[in-house]
Amino acid sequence: MEQDPDARWLARVMHVAFFLLLGASLVRFLLRHPWEDRGPWIVALSGALASLYVLGPVLGTRATPRRLGWLFTVVAVWMLLVVLAPSFAWCAVPLFYTGLRTLPPRAALVLVALLTVFVVAAQVQLSYGGWDPNLIIAPPAVAAIATAVFVHAQRQADRQRALIDDLIRTRRELAAIERREGTLAERQRLSMEIHDTLAQGLSSQQMLLQAAERTWDSDPETARRHVRTAESIAERNLAEARRFVHDLAPADLAEGGGLEAALRTLAGRESAAFRVDGVPVPLPDRVQSALLRIAQGALANVREHAAATSAALTLTYLDDQVVLDIADDGRGFEPRPQPSREPGVRGHGLPAMRVRAQQLGGTLTIESTPGEGTVLSAAIPLTPPAETS
């Protein structure tokens, strides 16, 4: 509930109410009992209670040992104040909320019942011997209403969070199913394409070369014709293989327009901002493909893990390199040293992005702090590294 804006607003209201009730109780006591012997104790305890209550937000709302120690100290000081001056009894209402928000349900109900007993006793003492049924009924009724409203609101919030979690999980499952179906459909398409082109061509080449071998001595002219036909089929198969390689490139690049258009399209799909800095220069297909894949992987991580409200892509052309920055304002994390990987080793997520950059002589750096977002930067040199045979 710490991240819930409504919970934070309610907590602020309860804090203001507590200090107003505490101040009003102190003023009432001083007006009706000016400078009695217990007066300095009442003032000191009021100041101590106010100081302790100020520390509450610093300790959070979880039932940690420090938070529990703070809560029981506040309740003990308040009880002592009520014993000395019953007019401080109604400060219990904000304490109801604090106990319900901090403790497990059963322990919170026990605390509320204990506070209610002190309130009833204080009201009876303030009545100066006159009996009034409201003094016995009103405090438990107020406590019951406050507890019921809080528990109902908390259960409603829990149900809403569970529903949201179910919706997110269902959306991810549907997305995974769609990806699997798309992968299977693409595999089936490629298998049919390969069977109808490359496999048939290779089968024809094999038959022609076998026929050429059988007629090589008896009919050389026919044998040479078979070889030329096999050569023609091999040329067509090579063209088909190149087409397959081109089709397997990122779809956004295959549609034309280059890396900038592909990144702009990707940013639009992911509701991210996009801008280009520097003077654009032509980039090799391998560099464009790698940077687009890195952007896709980074934005997928932002969508699935970062809980970010915004993200931005920046493509920067420098004199000697091109840099792609992906920034988000999500929860962030503590970057860990990556184990060394041999070139060409495939990985998932960040390791895969790092391998893509390293294969082009580039680097991948990550700057992130828990709670302060993440910036991922891929830098690729404009001069490709020398390839070794």
C-alpha positions, -999 to +999 in steps of 0.1 A: +000+000+000+030+023+002+029+030-035-009+036-035-016+074-038-049+070-020-031+053+009-005+081+011-033+107+011-052+090+039-020+087+059-014+124+056-050+131+067-046+109+097-013+126+106-029+160+105-058+148+125-035+133+152-016+165+157-048+185+158-063+162+184-031+162+204-028+200+203-065+205+212-062+180+241-031+198+255-048+232+252-079+219+270-058+204+298-038+236+303-070+258+303-088+236+328-058+226+350-034+255+348+000+246+362-009+217+384+019+194+396+013+170+367+013+199+342+050+197+333+047+159+328+017+163+305+036+189+284+067+167+283+047+136+273+028+155+247+060+167+231+075+132+233+044+117+217+044+143+189+082+136+182+076+099+182+047+102+158+067+123+134+091+093+130+063+070+118+066+077+080+104+073+081+100+037+093+075+027+065+044+007+070+057-029+070+057-048+103+094-047+108+109-049+143+117-012+143+082-003+132+066-025+158+088-011+185+079+024+174+042+016+174+042+000+209+062+030+223+037+055+208+008+035+223+025+032+257+032+070+258-004+077+248-018+054+275+003+071+301-010+105+289-046+092+291-041+080+326-028+114+337-052+134+315-083+117+301-088+145+276-061+129+253-083+099+248-096+108+213-061+108+199-068+071+197-087+074+164-055+080+142-038+053+163-066+029+152-056+035+116-018+032+123-023-001+141-046-015+114-021-004+087+009-019+104-001-051+123-015-084+111-054-085+112-057-103+146-030-083+164-045-051+150-080-060+163-065-067+198-048-033+197-080-015+186-099-032+214-073-022+240-073+015+228-111+015+229-111+003+265-088+032+274-111+056+256-142+044+274-124+046+307-113+081+300-148+092+289-163+078+321-137+096+342-145+129+324-182+125+331-175+133+368-197+105+381-227+111+359-237+080+339-243+084+302-249+053+279-232+071+250-199+071+270-200+033+269-214+028+234-200+056+213-162+047+215-167+010+206-191+021+178-165+045+164-138+019+167-160-007+149-169+017+121-132+028+116-120-008+116-148-020+092-141+008+067-104+002+068-106-036+064-132-032+036-110-007+017-079-029+022-098-060+009-110-040-021-075-029-029-062-065-025-089-077-049-081-050-074-043-058-073-051-095-077-073-087-107-046-065-123-020-092-117-043-118-134-049-094-163-012-088-168-004-125-165-031-134-190-018-107-214+017-121-212+004-157-217-016-145-248+015-127-261+036-158-255+010-180-273+009-156-302+047-156-305+048-194-304+021-196-331+039-170-352+072-189-348+055-222-358+038-206-388+071-191-399+089-224-395+062-241-416+065-214-442+103-217-444+101-255-445+077-253-474+098-227-492+130-248-487+113-280-498+098-264-529+131-246-539+164-256-524+155-293-517+140-298-551+169-281-567+195-301-549+176-333-558+176-323-594+213-315-593+220-349-578+200-367-605+217-347-633+252-353-620+245-390-616+233-391-651+263-372-663+286-397-645+269-427-662+272-411-697+306-394-693+324-420-714+297-432-738+281-398-746+303-369-734+281-342-750+250-354-731+271-356-699+283-320-703+247-309-710+236-325-677+265-307-659+255-273-674+219-279-664+230-287-628+251-256-628+221-235-638+200-251-611+227-244-585+228-207-596+190-205-591+193-222-557+220-197-546+197-169-555+169-185-534+193-189-505+202-152-506+165-144-507+159-165-475+187-146-457+172-113-467+138-124-455+152-133-421+164-098-415+143-077-391+110-070-407+111-033-400+144-030-419+131-052-447+103-027-453+128+000-463+135+034-448+167+024-430+175+022-393+159+055-383+126+047-398+127+012-382+135+027-347+108+053-351+083+026-359+094+005-330+092+035-306+057+042-318+046+006-311+061+007-276+049+043-268+084+055-264+100+088-275+126+088-303+151+113-316+182+115-337+213+135-328+242+143-351+246+140-389+233+106-401+256+085-422+250+053-441+253+022-419+261-014-429+232-038-429+248-058-400+250-026-378+214-016-386+201-051-378+221-053-345+211-019-332+174-026-341+176-060-323+192-044-293+164-017-292+138-044-294+153-064-266+158-034-244+122-022-248+109-057-242+128-056-209+113-022-201+078-035-208+081-067-189+103-058-159+109-021-154+073-009-145+083+023-162+059+052-172+081+064-200+110+053-222+131+071-249+153+060-277+182+082-289+203+075-320+235+095-320+259+098-349+295+107-337+326+111-357+338+075-351+308+056-339+271+054-337+254+052-303+220+040-294+207+049-259+175+034-244+164+051-212+134+045-189+122+058-155+113+024-141+123+006-109+159+001-120+183-026-107+218-032-094+239-041-125+261-071-119+294-079-136+287-100-166+307-133-170+330-134-200+315-150-231+332-164-261+324-145-293+294-161-311+279-176-280+242-170-279+224-158-248+192-142-237+183-106-227+213-085-218+239-111-226+225-115-262+226-077-266+262-076-254+272-103-278+256-085-307+275-053-299+308-072-294+305-090-327+307-056-344+335-044-323+312-023-301+303-021-264+271-023-243+270-003-211+243-002-184+237+026-159+210+018-134+202+024-097+172+008-079+143+032-080+159+056-104+155+040-138+179+025-163+200+038-193+213+012-217+239+024-243+251+004-273+281+020-291+292+006-325+323+019-343+317+033-378+349+015-390+342-022-388+368-044-370+391-063-392+379-099-397+403-127-391+402-159-412 
